[in-house]
Amino acid sequence: MASRRLLVAALMIYERRSEQVCLSDIAQAMHMERTSASRYFCQAAGLTPREFMRLCRVSLAMELLITTDMLVGEIASDIGIENVSAFCRIFRAVIGATPLTYRRKYFIHEGLATAVEAYA
């Protein structure tokens, strides 16, 4: 069972996923020293706070890719990653596809589902 400290830290990271959150902020939310907070988070969650932040940002990017017509650069900036190349590299490492490929695949699958529903 996750501890209250981990839940508080994870929620803070998730809520501030489009901002620059440093380990000091996370440690303060957990009422721990930086090194202890990082070690505790990693042991309890199975990933570092930075990795968790990355997953939260990619999750938000995925949502924006399928619910908006924002450009990839706008999405990168919106989720707190100013370098578009870095954003594409991170997205691909997590999802296994570039942001544009992900967007295209989603709309192809949704289009097929819509077509099947309309036909049925």
Beta strands, then each sheet from edge to edge (+ up, - down):
end
